[in-house]
Amino acid sequence: MTNLEKQTDEILALRSIFDTKFRLLDDNNQYEILIDFDLIEPFIIRYNDERTIINHLPPFTLIIHYHEKYPSDYPPSFMLSCFYFSKSSLQNLCQKLDNYSFIKDEVCVYDWIELIKHEITNEIILQTKDDEQINDLRALNGYSNENIDQIYQSLINYNNEQHDKQFRNQLQTCLICTDIIPGMDFIRLHRCGHFYCRSCLNNYVKITLNNGKFGEKLHCPQHQCQKALPPNEIKQIIQDAQLYQRYERLTLQHALESMNNVIWCPRSVTNRKEK
């Protein structure tokens, strides 16, 4: 087989494996692959004195450029991009790919991808110092001291988004009615993480409000869970403008009545309260 035929076959194989994570950039000579890290165990991010456990990491980008001597004589050209790897970490990874035992006449991109995946252990330490003086132009988008705070928060946000997406795409069991339905028909409570189908949670909130419980007295339905439902969740659950206005009015009234430095305004015909 000619080099061009082997390159074409490799592209077909990689496209089949990575599907939407594969994208041609320049005819059949250049493409990028988004590499997902399969985290079997929870992953730890350390930054300053903070320690965060996550289950999802954003993909790593590998850009490949074919030349006429691949794979007969030399490996392809490449670039690496990952916003949560430091510049020096990306440059070290470039060196590892350079040192990879390339076998002439054999394609190597999938082996490179496996090598990159093994670079992720179970912990990333975001450091504010980067003493590496080498400037390898193949290492793109490594973080700098100026944006490290943003990188840390981006990793947390991505993990939360993927966790919610995974929840919505799977079947879940309602903790009230025990029905098994798609996660997209559930509401997960922010403060405690308990989740219920929309119908059960809607009925629970309406009954609880009708029984005179509101504000901090309106808790998660789970037995012994004392986490109150915040107003934005109440609004999302009941989806009833009039009932929500009643909830706000009762909550405000209760709050005013509990304040010792608030008295009735003698000039108000509506019995308003003011300081």
C-alpha positions in Angstrom: 0.0 0.0 0.0 1.1 3.5 -0.7 1.5 6.2 2.0 -1.6 7.9 0.8 -3.7 4.7 1.0 -2.5 4.0 4.5 -3.3 7.6 5.6 -6.8 7.2 4.1 -7.4 3.9 5.9 -6.2 5.4 9.2 -8.6 8.4 8.8 -11.5 6.0 8.1 -10.6 3.9 11.2 -10.2 7.0 13.5 -13.4 8.5 12.2 -15.3 5.3 12.9 -13.8 5.1 16.5 -14.2 8.8 17.5 -17.3 9.7 15.4 -18.3 13.3 16.3 -15.0 13.8 18.1 -13.1 13.6 14.8 -13.0 16.6 12.4 -11.1 17.1 9.2 -9.4 20.5 9.0 -7.7 20.5 5.6 -8.8 17.9 3.0 -7.2 14.6 4.0 -4.0 16.1 5.3 -5.0 17.6 8.7 -7.5 16.7 11.3 -8.2 17.0 15.0 -9.5 14.5 17.5 -11.1 15.3 20.9 -9.8 12.8 23.3 -12.0 11.9 26.3 -10.4 10.7 29.4 -12.2 7.6 30.8 -12.2 8.4 34.5 -12.9 5.1 36.3 -12.5 6.6 39.8 -13.2 10.1 41.1 -10.6 12.6 40.1 -9.0 15.2 42.3 -8.1 18.8 41.4 -5.8 20.7 43.8 -5.4 24.4 43.6 -3.9 26.4 46.5 -5.6 25.1 49.6 -8.7 23.8 47.8 -9.4 20.2 46.9 -12.2 19.3 44.5 -13.4 15.8 43.5 -14.8 15.5 40.0 -15.9 12.7 37.6 -15.6 14.4 34.2 -12.7 16.1 32.5 -13.0 18.2 29.3 -11.5 16.6 26.2 -7.9 16.9 25.1 -7.2 18.0 21.5 -4.8 16.3 19.3 -4.2 17.9 15.8 -2.5 15.7 13.2 -0.9 16.8 10.0 0.1 14.2 7.4 3.1 14.6 5.1 4.2 12.5 2.2 6.8 10.5 4.2 4.2 9.1 6.6 4.2 6.3 7.5 7.0 5.0 5.3 9.7 7.0 7.0 8.6 9.4 9.7 5.6 9.9 12.0 3.1 12.7 11.2 3.4 16.2 12.6 1.2 17.1 15.5 0.0 19.8 18.0 -1.5 19.4 21.4 -4.1 21.6 23.1 -5.6 21.4 26.5 -6.6 24.4 28.6 -6.1 22.8 32.0 -2.6 21.4 31.3 0.2 23.9 32.0 2.5 24.9 29.1 5.3 22.8 30.5 3.1 19.8 30.9 2.0 20.0 27.3 5.6 20.4 26.2 6.7 17.4 28.2 3.9 15.4 26.5 5.2 16.6 23.1 8.6 15.1 24.1 7.0 11.8 25.0 5.3 11.6 21.6 8.6 12.5 20.0 10.3 9.6 21.9 7.6 7.1 21.0 9.0 4.1 19.2 7.8 4.7 15.7 7.8 1.7 13.4 8.3 2.5 9.8 5.4 1.7 7.5 2.9 1.4 10.4 0.4 4.1 11.4 0.7 5.4 14.9 -2.0 8.0 15.7 -4.2 5.6 17.7 -1.2 4.6 19.8 -0.4 8.2 20.5 -4.0 8.7 21.7 -3.6 5.8 24.1 -0.3 7.3 25.4 -2.0 10.7 26.0 -4.8 9.0 27.9 -2.4 7.3 30.2 -1.0 10.8 31.2 -4.0 11.3 33.3 -3.7 9.6 36.7 -6.2 10.5 39.4 -5.0 14.0 40.3 -4.2 17.4 38.7 -2.4 20.1 40.6 -2.9 23.5 39.2 0.3 25.4 40.0 0.9 29.1 39.7 4.6 28.7 38.9 5.9 27.4 35.6 9.7 27.5 35.4 9.9 25.8 32.1 11.9 27.9 29.6 11.4 25.8 26.5 8.9 27.1 24.0 7.6 24.2 22.0 5.2 25.7 19.4 3.3 22.4 19.2 2.0 22.9 22.7 -1.1 25.1 22.5 -3.3 26.8 25.0 -1.6 25.8 28.2 -2.8 27.8 31.2 -0.9 30.7 32.6 -0.7 32.3 36.0 -3.1 35.0 34.9 -6.1 32.7 34.1 -5.6 29.8 36.5 -8.5 30.9 38.7 -10.8 30.7 35.6 -9.4 27.3 34.7 -10.2 25.9 38.1 -13.8 27.2 38.0 -14.2 26.0 34.3 -13.2 22.4 35.4 -15.8 22.5 38.2 -18.5 23.9 35.8 -17.8 21.3 33.2 -18.0 18.5 35.7 -21.4 19.7 36.9 -22.7 20.1 33.4 -21.7 16.6 32.4 -23.1 15.2 35.6 -26.5 16.8 34.9 -26.4 15.7 31.3 -25.7 12.1 32.3 -28.5 12.3 34.9 -31.0 13.5 32.3 -30.1 10.9 29.7 -30.5 7.9 32.1 -33.6 6.3 33.7 -34.1 7.4 37.3 -36.4 6.2 40.2 -38.6 8.8 41.9 -38.0 8.8 45.6 -41.8 9.4 46.2 -43.8 7.3 43.7 -40.9 4.9 42.8 -41.8 5.2 39.1 -38.8 4.7 36.8 -38.8 7.4 34.1 -36.2 9.5 32.1 -34.0 11.8 34.2 -35.1 14.8 32.0 -38.6 14.5 33.7 -37.0 14.9 37.2 -36.0 17.9 39.3 -32.9 17.6 41.4 -32.8 19.8 44.5 -29.7 21.9 44.6 -29.0 22.0 48.3 -29.3 18.3 49.1 -29.1 16.5 45.7 -32.3 14.5 46.2 -34.5 14.2 43.1 -38.1 13.6 42.3 -40.3 13.4 39.3 -41.9 16.8 38.4 -45.5 15.6 39.2 -44.7 14.3 42.7 -42.7 17.4 43.6 -45.4 19.7 42.2 -48.1 18.0 44.3 -45.9 18.0 47.4 -45.1 21.7 47.2 -48.8 22.6 46.6 -50.0 20.5 49.5 -47.3 21.9 51.8 -48.1 25.5 50.9 -51.8 24.8 51.5 -50.9 23.5 54.9 -49.3 26.9 55.7 -45.7 25.9 55.4 -43.5 28.3 53.4 -40.1 29.9 53.4 -37.5 27.9 55.4 -40.3 25.6 56.6 -40.7 24.2 53.1 -38.2 21.3 53.2 -37.1 18.6 50.8 -39.6 15.7 50.9 -37.0 13.2 51.9 -37.4 11.9 55.4 -35.2 13.7 57.9 -33.8 16.0 55.2 -33.9 19.5 56.6 -32.7 21.4 53.5 -35.2 24.2 52.6 -36.2 24.7 49.0 -35.0 28.1 47.7 -37.5 30.4 45.9 -36.0 29.7 42.5 -36.7 26.0 42.9 -40.2 26.6 44.2 -40.9 28.7 41.1 -39.5 26.0 38.8 -41.5 23.2 40.6 -45.0 24.7 40.8 -45.0 26.7 37.4 -48.1 28.5 38.6 -47.8 32.3 38.7 -50.7 32.9 41.1 -49.5 30.2 43.6 -46.0 31.5 43.5 -47.1 35.0 44.2 -49.0 33.7 47.2 -45.8 31.8 48.3 -43.8 35.1 48.0 -46.4 37.1 49.9 -46.7 34.6 52.8 -42.9 34.3 53.0 -42.5 38.1 53.1 -45.2 38.5 55.7 -43.7 35.8 57.9 -40.3 37.4 57.6 -41.6 40.8 58.6 -43.5 39.4 61.6 -40.4 37.7 62.9 -38.4 40.9 62.9 -38.3 42.6 66.2 -37.4 46.0 64.8 -40.4 46.2 62.5 -43.6 47.8 63.6 -47.0 48.4 61.9 -47.2 51.7 60.0 -50.1 53.6 61.7 -50.8 55.6 58.5 -51.2 52.6 56.2 -54.7 51.5 55.4 -53.3 48.2 54.1 -51.5 47.4 57.4 -48.1 47.6 55.8 -45.1 47.2 58.0 -42.0 49.3 57.9 -38.9 50.0 60.0 
